[in-house]
Amino acid sequence: LITFMNYLTIIVESSIFGLLSGLHFYWAAGGRKGLSSALPQKTNGEKLFVPGIGATLVVAFGLLGFCIITLANLGVFNFII
């Protein structure tokens, strides 16, 4: 039995994971908006590291997986099972 608060929590959590996943897919596809704020920098503005496309895609798919797992708690994928 899923209460309203559980339902709301799952929807919010899945939305956050989905948005973060989408942002990482955007960055992997070459998008640059928000990237400078997300990467750690030295005080002079030099980036400490620049992740490659592969690493960014791994994070994007991982976040998408978390989104799917949390949505599965609502029974969204019961028709597949």
C-alpha positions as CSV (number, residue, x, y, z in Angstrom):
1,L,0.0,0.0,0.0
2,I,1.5,3.3,-1.1
3,T,0.5,6.4,0.9
4,F,0.2,9.8,-0.6
5,M,3.5,10.9,1.0
6,N,5.3,7.8,-0.4
7,Y,3.8,8.5,-3.8
8,L,4.9,12.1,-3.7
9,T,8.4,11.3,-2.6
10,I,8.9,8.7,-5.4
11,I,7.6,11.2,-8.0
12,V,9.9,14.0,-6.8
13,E,12.9,11.6,-6.5
14,S,12.3,10.1,-9.9
15,S,11.9,13.6,-11.4
16,I,15.2,14.7,-9.9
17,F,17.1,11.6,-11.2
18,G,15.5,12.1,-14.6
19,L,16.4,15.7,-14.9
20,L,20.0,15.1,-13.8
21,S,20.3,12.2,-16.3
22,G,19.0,14.4,-19.1
23,L,21.5,17.1,-18.1
24,H,24.4,14.6,-18.4
25,F,23.1,13.4,-21.8
26,Y,23.0,17.0,-22.9
27,W,26.6,17.5,-21.8
28,A,27.7,14.2,-23.5
29,A,26.1,15.5,-26.7
30,G,28.3,18.6,-26.6
31,G,26.1,21.0,-24.6
32,R,28.1,23.5,-22.5
33,K,25.4,25.4,-20.5
34,G,26.0,24.9,-16.8
35,L,29.1,22.8,-17.3
36,S,31.5,25.4,-15.9
37,S,29.5,25.6,-12.6
38,A,29.4,21.8,-12.3
39,L,33.1,21.1,-12.6
40,P,35.6,21.9,-9.8
41,Q,38.0,24.7,-10.5
42,K,41.1,26.2,-9.0
43,T,40.9,29.8,-7.7
44,N,42.3,31.1,-11.0
45,G,39.5,29.4,-13.0
46,E,41.5,26.5,-14.3
47,K,39.4,23.2,-14.3
48,L,40.8,20.4,-12.1
49,F,39.6,17.8,-14.6
50,V,37.4,17.6,-17.7
51,P,35.4,14.3,-18.0
52,G,35.2,12.7,-21.3
53,I,32.0,11.7,-23.2
54,G,32.3,8.1,-22.0
55,A,32.4,9.0,-18.3
56,T,29.6,11.5,-18.7
57,L,27.4,8.8,-20.4
58,V,28.1,6.3,-17.6
59,V,26.9,8.8,-15.1
60,A,23.8,9.7,-17.3
61,F,22.8,6.0,-17.7
62,G,23.4,5.4,-13.9
63,L,21.1,8.3,-13.0
64,L,18.5,7.0,-15.6
65,G,18.7,3.6,-13.9
66,F,18.0,5.2,-10.5
67,C,15.0,7.0,-12.0
68,I,13.7,3.7,-13.4
69,I,14.2,1.9,-10.2
70,T,12.4,4.5,-8.1
71,L,9.5,4.6,-10.6
72,A,9.3,0.8,-10.3
73,N,8.4,1.3,-6.7
74,L,5.1,2.7,-7.9
75,G,4.4,-0.4,-10.0
76,V,4.8,1.5,-13.3
77,F,6.5,-1.5,-14.9
78,N,4.3,-4.3,-13.4
79,F,2.9,-4.9,-16.9
80,I,6.4,-6.1,-18.0
81,I,6.7,-8.5,-15.1
